[in-house]
Amino acid sequence: MDEVGARDLAAKALIFIAQEPDRIGRFLARTGIGPSEIRARTQDAAFLGGILDYLLSDEAMLIEFAGWAEVDASFVTRCRHLLPGGEVI
């Protein structure tokens, strides 16, 4: 896994979040960004890392996402480490 793969996973996570009105509503409220800003921020690696942080902050949502994306939940953590702001492992 490299940063490109981590970015791809974060993009998938954003799609997952956006598919459910309650999830995207909570995401927007927590991040403070507006819906119109999301598209512009999808190229920002730090924003993508924040998306994974958001998933990792809610175990139930993380497990649901992992099933949806067909990845192990621990894979999300490993990907998070590859984006800005992630712990060095």
N, CA, C and O atoms as a DFTB+ gen file, in Angstrom:
356 C
 N C O
     1  1       0.849      -1.178       0.000
     2  2       0.000       0.000       0.000
     3  2       0.889       1.233       0.000
     4  3       1.908       1.286       0.688
     5  1       0.485       2.219      -0.782
     6  2       1.204       3.481      -0.845
     7  2       0.210       4.628      -0.691
     8  3      -0.984       4.401      -0.494
     9  1       0.707       5.857      -0.781
    10  2      -0.163       7.011      -0.577
    11  2      -1.285       7.067      -1.613
    12  3      -2.402       7.470      -1.289
    13  1      -1.004       6.673      -2.836
    14  2      -2.038       6.689      -3.874
    15  2      -3.177       5.741      -3.493
    16  3      -4.349       6.089      -3.638
    17  1      -2.839       4.562      -3.012
    18  2      -3.856       3.613      -2.571
    19  2      -4.637       4.138      -1.376
    20  3      -5.846       3.933      -1.275
    21  1      -3.935       4.821      -0.467
    22  2      -4.601       5.400       0.701
    23  2      -5.560       6.505       0.270
    24  3      -6.653       6.633       0.823
    25  1      -5.155       7.298      -0.711
    26  2      -6.035       8.339      -1.240
    27  2      -7.280       7.715      -1.877
    28  3      -8.393       8.211      -1.708
    29  1      -7.071       6.627      -2.608
    30  2      -8.198       5.942      -3.243
    31  2      -9.180       5.411      -2.195
    32  3     -10.394       5.526      -2.363
    33  1      -8.655       4.835      -1.126
    34  2      -9.523       4.324      -0.076
    35  2     -10.301       5.472       0.578
    36  3     -11.491       5.331       0.861
    37  1      -9.644       6.587       0.815
    38  2     -10.324       7.741       1.404
    39  2     -11.422       8.256       0.478
    40  3     -12.487       8.662       0.944
    41  1     -11.168       8.243      -0.831
    42  2     -12.198       8.659      -1.791
    43  2     -13.397       7.718      -1.722
    44  3     -14.544       8.162      -1.784
    45  1     -13.135       6.429      -1.594
    46  2     -14.224       5.458      -1.432
    47  2     -14.983       5.732      -0.134
    48  3     -16.209       5.630      -0.089
    49  1     -14.248       6.079       0.911
    50  2     -14.884       6.378       2.193
    51  2     -15.804       7.584       2.059
    52  3     -16.884       7.605       2.649
    53  1     -15.393       8.578       1.296
    54  2     -16.241       9.749       1.085
    55  2     -17.517       9.366       0.341
    56  3     -18.600       9.852       0.668
    57  1     -17.390       8.505      -0.646
    58  2     -18.569       8.026      -1.369
    59  2     -19.507       7.304      -0.399
    60  3     -20.717       7.529      -0.406
    61  1     -18.934       6.440       0.427
    62  2     -19.721       5.706       1.422
    63  2     -20.446       6.674       2.358
    64  3     -21.636       6.507       2.628
    65  1     -19.738       7.671       2.843
    66  2     -20.329       8.649       3.763
    67  2     -21.450       9.419       3.060
    68  3     -22.508       9.657       3.644
    69  1     -21.214       9.801       1.818
    70  2     -22.176      10.629       1.087
    71  2     -23.450       9.872       0.699
    72  3     -24.469      10.500       0.411
    73  1     -23.411       8.561       0.686
    74  2     -24.580       7.778       0.288
    75  2     -25.707       7.803       1.315
    76  3     -26.846       7.466       0.990
    77  1     -25.413       8.184       2.509
    78  2     -26.404       8.174       3.592
    79  2     -26.573       9.603       4.110
    80  3     -25.612      10.179       4.620
    81  1     -27.766      10.192       3.994
    82  2     -27.962      11.584       4.407
    83  2     -27.525      11.877       5.851
    84  3     -26.936      12.927       6.110
    85  1     -27.800      10.976       6.781
    86  2     -27.387      11.212       8.169
    87  2     -25.869      11.210       8.304
    88  3     -25.298      12.027       9.027
    89  1     -25.216      10.276       7.593
    90  2     -23.739      10.209       7.671
    91  2     -23.112      11.474       7.115
    92  3     -22.226      12.057       7.741
    93  1     -23.571      11.909       5.924
    94  2     -22.952      13.099       5.331
    95  2     -23.290      14.333       6.153
    96  3     -22.468      15.241       6.272
    97  1     -24.473      14.375       6.714
    98  2     -24.842      15.504       7.564
    99  2     -23.932      15.618       8.780
   100  3     -23.465      16.705       9.122
   101  1     -23.684      14.476       9.431
   102  2     -22.783      14.481      10.597
   103  2     -21.358      14.842      10.184
   104  3     -20.663      15.567      10.896
   105  1     -20.926      14.332       9.025
   106  2     -19.581      14.637       8.535
   107  2     -19.426      16.131       8.284
   108  3     -18.440      16.735       8.705
   109  1     -20.393      16.725       7.603
   110  2     -20.321      18.162       7.306
   111  2     -20.362      18.994       8.582
   112  3     -19.638      19.981       8.712
   113  1     -21.209      18.593       9.518
   114  2     -21.291      19.326      10.784
   115  2     -19.987      19.230      11.559
   116  3     -19.532      20.216      12.140
   117  1     -19.387      18.053      11.569
   118  2     -18.153      17.856      12.337
   119  2     -16.963      18.570      11.707
   120  3     -16.115      19.115      12.414
   121  1     -16.900      18.567      10.364
   122  2     -15.754      19.175       9.694
   123  2     -15.910      20.672       9.497
   124  3     -14.925      21.399       9.373
   125  1     -17.169      21.129       9.469
   126  2     -17.402      22.551       9.267
   127  2     -17.296      23.002       7.822
   128  3     -17.338      24.201       7.545
   129  1     -17.159      22.064       6.900
   130  2     -17.106      22.453       5.491
   131  2     -18.499      22.317       4.891
   132  3     -19.346      21.589       5.408
   133  1     -18.716      23.019       3.809
   134  2     -19.999      22.942       3.123
   135  2     -19.944      21.929       1.998
   136  3     -18.863      21.555       1.543
   137  1     -21.102      21.486       1.549
   138  2     -21.145      20.506       0.469
   139  2     -20.404      20.964      -0.790
   140  3     -19.789      20.155      -1.484
   141  1     -20.468      22.248      -1.073
   142  2     -19.805      22.751      -2.282
   143  2     -18.283      22.711      -2.180
   144  3     -17.597      22.737      -3.202
   145  1     -17.753      22.648      -0.978
   146  2     -16.299      22.628      -0.785
   147  2     -15.696      21.242      -0.956
   148  3     -14.498      21.108      -1.207
   149  1     -16.516      20.223      -0.822
   150  2     -15.984      18.862      -0.824
   151  2     -15.230      18.555      -2.106
   152  3     -14.105      18.057      -2.055
   153  1     -15.825      18.843      -3.247
   154  2     -15.172      18.510      -4.529
   155  2     -13.783      19.147      -4.623
   156  3     -12.835      18.494      -5.058
   157  1     -13.657      20.386      -4.230
   158  2     -12.373      21.076      -4.297
   159  2     -11.345      20.468      -3.341
   160  3     -10.146      20.491      -3.618
   161  1     -11.811      19.932      -2.234
   162  2     -10.894      19.406      -1.218
   163  2     -10.472      17.962      -1.455
   164  3      -9.587      17.464      -0.760
   165  1     -11.080      17.280      -2.416
   166  2     -10.767      15.860      -2.612
   167  2      -9.344      15.613      -3.112
   168  3      -8.877      14.475      -3.092
   169  1      -8.662      16.641      -3.553
   170  2      -7.266      16.475      -3.968
   171  2      -6.286      16.780      -2.835
   172  3      -5.075      16.623      -2.996
   173  1      -6.805      17.212      -1.704
   174  2      -5.999      17.579      -0.537
   175  2      -5.770      16.335       0.324
   176  3      -6.705      15.803       0.922
   177  1      -4.533      15.887       0.377
   178  2      -4.211      14.657       1.118
   179  2      -4.574      14.774       2.594
   180  3      -4.984      13.787       3.205
   181  1      -4.431      15.951       3.170
   182  2      -4.786      16.131       4.580
   183  2      -6.296      15.983       4.778
   184  3      -6.729      15.403       5.774
   185  1      -7.096      16.494       3.853
   186  2      -8.545      16.325       3.911
   187  2      -8.910      14.848       3.808
   188  3      -9.765      14.357       4.546
   189  1      -8.256      14.147       2.889
   190  2      -8.512      12.713       2.739
   191  2      -8.155      11.963       4.018
   192  3      -8.862      11.039       4.421
   193  1      -7.063      12.363       4.649
   194  2      -6.713      11.765       5.940
   195  2      -7.789      12.033       6.970
   196  3      -8.090      11.169       7.794
   197  1      -8.372      13.223       6.933
   198  2      -9.455      13.567       7.845
   199  2     -10.688      12.710       7.629
   200  3     -11.404      12.393       8.578
   201  1     -10.935      12.337       6.388
   202  2     -12.056      11.441       6.101
   203  2     -11.830      10.104       6.800
   204  3     -12.743       9.555       7.418
   205  1     -10.614       9.588       6.698
   206  2     -10.315       8.318       7.369
   207  2     -10.363       8.487       8.883
   208  3     -10.811       7.585       9.591
   209  1      -9.906       9.632       9.388
   210  2     -10.024       9.900      10.833
   211  2     -11.482       9.844      11.266
   212  3     -11.814       9.283      12.309
   213  1     -12.337      10.429      10.455
   214  2     -13.765      10.431      10.767
   215  2     -14.295       9.003      10.860
   216  3     -15.025       8.667      11.792
   217  1     -13.932       8.176       9.906
   218  2     -14.353       6.772       9.957
   219  2     -13.808       6.073      11.192
   220  3     -14.527       5.337      11.869
   221  1     -12.549       6.305      11.476
   222  2     -11.901       5.630      12.598
   223  2     -12.443       6.080      13.944
   224  3     -12.233       5.404      14.951
   225  1     -13.136       7.208      13.976
   226  2     -13.687       7.709      15.235
   227  2     -15.013       7.045      15.608
   228  3     -15.526       7.256      16.706
   229  1     -15.560       6.251      14.705
   230  2     -16.851       5.599      14.934
   231  2     -16.722       4.135      14.531
   232  3     -16.777       3.809      13.345
   233  1     -16.551       3.258      15.506
   234  2     -16.275       1.846      15.219
   235  2     -17.381       1.186      14.402
   236  3     -17.095       0.413      13.488
   237  1     -18.631       1.481      14.718
   238  2     -19.735       0.876      13.967
   239  2     -19.691       1.297      12.499
   240  3     -19.867       0.468      11.606
   241  1     -19.455       2.586      12.255
   242  2     -19.372       3.070      10.880
   243  2     -18.156       2.479      10.181
   244  3     -18.227       2.126       9.004
   245  1     -17.040       2.369      10.897
   246  2     -15.825       1.782      10.326
   247  2     -16.087       0.347       9.873
   248  3     -15.700      -0.038       8.770
   249  1     -16.735      -0.431      10.710
   250  2     -17.016      -1.828      10.373
   251  2     -17.978      -1.899       9.185
   252  3     -17.814      -2.732       8.293
   253  1     -18.970      -1.029       9.182
   254  2     -19.903      -0.994       8.051
   255  2     -19.173      -0.622       6.767
   256  3     -19.397      -1.240       5.726
   257  1     -18.303       0.381       6.830
   258  2     -17.523       0.779       5.652
   259  2     -16.627      -0.353       5.186
   260  3     -16.556      -0.633       3.989
   261  1     -15.943      -1.004       6.110
   262  2     -15.032      -2.086       5.743
   263  2     -15.777      -3.183       4.980
   264  3     -15.268      -3.710       3.991
   265  1     -16.964      -3.518       5.436
   266  2     -17.766      -4.505       4.717
   267  2     -18.180      -4.010       3.344
   268  3     -18.122      -4.751       2.363
   269  1     -18.599      -2.752       3.281
   270  2     -19.016      -2.145       2.019
   271  2     -17.861      -2.110       1.015
   272  3     -18.047      -2.397      -0.168
   273  1     -16.669      -1.756       1.499
   274  2     -15.492      -1.614       0.637
   275  2     -14.748      -2.932       0.445
   276  3     -13.809      -3.014      -0.347
   277  1     -15.171      -3.957       1.171
   278  2     -14.538      -5.275       1.114
   279  2     -13.058      -5.213       1.488
   280  3     -12.190      -5.747       0.796
   281  1     -12.805      -4.532       2.618
   282  2     -11.452      -4.457       3.184
   283  2     -11.554      -4.773       4.669
   284  3     -12.634      -4.694       5.255
   285  1     -10.451      -5.123       5.259
   286  2     -10.397      -5.324       6.699
   287  2     -10.344      -3.951       7.371
   288  3      -9.691      -3.037       6.867
   289  1     -11.020      -3.808       8.491
   290  2     -11.030      -2.519       9.199
   291  2      -9.614      -2.053       9.533
   292  3      -9.342      -0.852       9.518
   293  1      -8.725      -2.969       9.830
   294  2      -7.345      -2.581      10.148
   295  2      -6.626      -1.978       8.937
   296  3      -5.659      -1.232       9.090
   297  1      -7.102      -2.303       7.744
   298  2      -6.535      -1.732       6.528
   299  2      -6.762      -0.228       6.479
   300  3      -5.915       0.519       5.989
   301  1      -7.905       0.214       6.988
   302  2      -8.201       1.644       7.026
   303  2      -7.173       2.356       7.904
   304  3      -6.686       3.432       7.555
   305  1      -6.852       1.757       9.031
   306  2      -5.844       2.340       9.924
   307  2      -4.484       2.410       9.232
   308  3      -3.790       3.423       9.316
   309  1      -4.116       1.350       8.562
   310  2      -2.820       1.352       7.853
   311  2      -2.787       2.431       6.777
   312  3      -1.774       3.107       6.597
   313  1      -3.899       2.589       6.064
   314  2      -3.958       3.632       5.035
   315  2      -3.871       5.020       5.656
   316  3      -3.247       5.920       5.094
   317  1      -4.491       5.188       6.805
   318  2      -4.467       6.497       7.466
   319  2      -3.053       6.935       7.774
   320  3      -2.731       8.120       7.692
   321  1      -2.211       5.986       8.125
   322  2      -0.819       6.308       8.453
   323  2      -0.045       6.846       7.242
   324  3       1.001       7.476       7.403
   325  1      -0.551       6.600       6.049
   326  2       0.153       7.008       4.829
   327  2      -0.202       8.422       4.368
   328  3       0.405       8.946       3.435
   329  1      -1.171       9.025       5.016
   330  2      -1.603      10.369       4.639
   331  2      -1.158      11.384       5.683
   332  3      -0.908      11.009       6.828
   333  1      -1.051      12.659       5.318
   334  2      -0.592      13.678       6.264
   335  2      -1.402      13.666       7.555
   336  3      -2.628      13.552       7.545
   337  1      -0.679      13.786       8.665
   338  2      -1.317      13.811       9.972
   339  2      -1.432      12.457      10.627
   340  3      -1.738      12.367      11.816
   341  1      -1.192      11.394       9.869
   342  2      -1.220      10.046      10.431
   343  2       0.049       9.782      11.208
   344  3       1.103      10.347      10.917
   345  1      -0.062       8.915      12.204
   346  2       1.117       8.555      12.994
   347  2       2.123       7.819      12.104
   348  3       1.749       7.108      11.171
   349  1       3.363       8.002      12.407
   350  2       4.417       7.263      11.714
   351  2       4.470       5.874      12.340
   352  3       4.571       5.735      13.559
   353  1       4.400       4.841      11.488
   354  2       4.475       3.476      12.027
   355  2       5.747       2.793      11.592
   356  3       5.982       1.639      11.950
